[in-house]
Amino acid sequence: MRRVVLLGSTGSIGTQAIDVITRNPDRFEVTAIAAGGSDVRTLAQQALSLGVEQVGVADPGAESALRDELARQADGARLPEVLAGPDAATALAGRGDDVVLNGITGSIGLRPTLAALEVGSVLALANKESLIVGGPLVTAAASPGQIVPVDSEHSAIAQCLRSGAATEVRRLVLTASGGPFLGRDRASLHDVTPEQALAHPNFAMGRVVTTNSATLVNKGLEVIEAHLLFDVPFERIEVVVHPQQLIHSMVEFVDGSTIAQAGPPRMLVPIALGLSWPERLADVDAPIDWTQAQSWQFLPLDDDAFPAVSLARRAGASGSTYPAVFNAANEECVEAFHDRRIRFTEIVETVRRVVDEHEAPSGQLSVDAVLAAERWARHRARAILGA
């Protein structure tokens, strides 16, 4: 029985994790959950149905409403302890339970990530930003095998790497859907609208993530993440476009063989593996139906139309606070695009300007230095955009 803390429990990753856990009651016990506070009704329902010991809410203004919801829904059940404020998730991550699933969105997940690693919990990491912006802080804090990736691409790579030794790996191959603008050249992207950018052919997630899939910033972030997770140089990490999203990523070995992980374009299997690694749970998702005729495509990445991946490689290779600056500047530009203050192609152009202007701090990297660099990047991006 693994004791689990769920951070971001009301989001997409969190709700799917609860689905996996409730279908395997003999394997998992949820001890604590946390969320931002925008949906206290769901958070209270989750806390009571799971019987958690503690529930956290990041927004201190939502504490009263959460307590009211817990009391209203309790029906005689024991009420959990409530933690409120920006440090609530960090406190829960540091409880020392077996697994912490970090499904928080954004770099605010960095402190919870470090807290979970510090106490020795297995970190099921869906919060890619904490690894990207924290970089060496996170990798230095982690013991071998302590971080289990939950992103579908990195979960796929982790599964494929079980086929050989690290010295036998030639390169990692990340697959990308290509987003809603697959096949379009740079000139044709100049006037695309926010609505078009959110019309992803295969999924709908939050505004930032879905827009990042349209610009391929998301894939650039995943390249940095793969480098940090698997200690593979950037020049040995490739991106290939695979519109069907059935192969989630691949590993090429030195003998010329390639191992690919395939499955439906859903997150249930990566989430389940994050909770149960290295074991597999039965019947997590429906497999691909191999009796049906189907065609899979693989296309080269168009770096001219989608320069975000090459820019992310440069930021990642520069290290220090450059990935944090890349990520923060992009978030500001995505908001500006959806406010119709800039064009689609100006998102990555502006991020490039901010990265080019950044000067990393001297000395040893710290959480405070990372957060200061993020604040600078947001301020500089806003200044460039005239906000």
HUJO-V650889 format. One record per backbone hydrogen bond with DSSP energy under -1.0 kcal/mol. CO is the residue of the C=O (numbers start at 1). NH is the residue of the N-H. E is the energy in kcal/mol with one decimal. If there is no record, write none. Layout:
# HUJO-V650889
CO:NH:E  CO:NH:E
This chain:
# HUJO-V650889
2:29:-2.7  3:99:-2.2  4:31:-2.5  4:32:-1.0  5:101:-2.9  6:34:-1.8  7:103:-2.5  8:11:-1.3  11:15:-2.8  12:16:-1.8  13:17:-2.3  14:18:-2.1  15:19:-1.7  16:20:-2.2  17:21:-2.7  18:22:-2.8  19:23:-1.2  21:24:-1.5  24:27:-2.0  24:28:-1.3  27:2:-3.1  29:4:-2.9  31:53:-2.7  31:54:-1.5  32:6:-2.4  33:56:-2.7  34:8:-2.4  34:9:-2.4  35:58:-2.1  36:59:-2.2  39:43:-2.1  40:44:-2.6  41:45:-2.1  42:46:-2.8  43:47:-2.4  44:48:-2.3  45:49:-2.5  46:50:-2.3  47:52:-1.8  53:81:-2.5  54:33:-1.5  55:83:-2.5  56:35:-1.6  57:85:-2.3  59:62:-2.0  60:63:-1.2  62:66:-2.3  63:67:-2.6  64:68:-2.3  65:69:-2.3  66:70:-2.7  67:71:-2.3  68:72:-2.5  69:73:-2.5  70:74:-1.3  74:77:-1.9  81:55:-2.6  83:57:-2.2  85:88:-1.9  87:91:-2.3  88:92:-2.1  89:93:-2.6  90:94:-1.4  92:95:-1.6  98:122:-2.7  99:5:-2.4  100:124:-2.2  101:7:-2.8  101:103:-1.1  102:126:-1.8  102:127:-1.1  106:109:-1.7  107:110:-2.0  109:113:-2.1  110:114:-2.5  111:115:-2.5  112:116:-2.4  113:117:-2.0  114:118:-2.3  115:119:-1.5  116:121:-1.8  117:120:-1.0  122:100:-2.8  123:148:-2.9  124:102:-2.2  125:150:-2.5  126:128:-1.6  127:130:-1.1  128:132:-2.5  129:133:-3.1  130:134:-1.6  131:135:-2.5  134:137:-2.7  135:139:-2.2  136:140:-2.1  137:141:-1.1  138:142:-1.2  143:146:-2.3  146:123:-2.8  148:125:-2.2  151:155:-2.7  152:156:-2.1  153:157:-1.9  154:158:-2.5  155:159:-2.2  156:160:-2.5  157:161:-2.6  160:163:-2.0  161:164:-1.4  165:168:-1.7  166:169:-1.3  168:254:-2.6  171:252:-2.7  172:238:-3.0  173:250:-2.7  174:240:-2.5  176:242:-3.7  179:182:-1.0  181:184:-2.0  186:189:-1.2  187:190:-1.1  189:192:-1.1  193:197:-2.1  194:198:-1.6  196:199:-1.0  198:200:-1.7  206:210:-2.6  207:211:-2.1  208:212:-2.7  209:213:-1.6  210:214:-1.2  211:215:-2.2  212:216:-1.3  212:218:-1.6  216:220:-1.7  217:221:-2.6  218:222:-1.8  219:223:-1.7  220:224:-1.8  221:225:-2.4  222:226:-2.6  223:227:-2.1  224:228:-2.0  225:229:-2.8  226:230:-2.4  227:231:-1.2  233:236:-1.9  234:237:-1.8  236:172:-2.4  238:174:-3.0  240:176:-2.2  241:299:-2.8  242:245:-1.6  246:263:-2.6  249:261:-1.9  250:173:-2.8  251:259:-2.7  252:170:-2.8  252:171:-1.7  253:256:-2.0  257:253:-3.0  259:251:-2.3  261:248:-2.6  264:266:-2.7  267:271:-2.3  268:272:-2.7  269:273:-2.7  270:274:-2.0  271:275:-1.5  272:276:-2.2  273:277:-2.4  276:279:-2.0  288:290:-1.1  289:292:-1.4  299:241:-3.0  301:303:-1.1  302:306:-2.3  307:311:-1.9  308:312:-2.5  309:313:-2.3  310:314:-1.8  311:315:-2.4  312:316:-3.1  313:317:-2.8  314:318:-1.8  315:319:-1.2  319:322:-2.2  321:325:-2.2  322:326:-2.6  323:327:-2.4  324:328:-2.6  325:329:-2.5  326:330:-1.8  327:331:-2.0  328:332:-1.9  329:333:-2.1  330:334:-2.6  331:335:-1.8  332:336:-2.0  333:337:-2.4  334:338:-2.2  335:339:-1.5  336:341:-2.9  337:340:-1.5  344:347:-1.5  345:349:-1.2  346:350:-2.3  347:351:-2.0  348:352:-2.5  349:353:-1.7  350:354:-2.3  351:355:-2.7  352:356:-2.7  353:357:-1.8  354:358:-1.0  366:370:-2.1  367:371:-2.6  368:372:-2.3  369:373:-2.2  370:374:-2.1  371:375:-2.2  372:376:-2.4  373:377:-2.6  374:378:-2.5  375:379:-2.4  376:380:-3.1  377:381:-2.6  378:382:-2.4  379:383:-2.1  380:384:-2.5  381:385:-2.2  382:387:-3.0
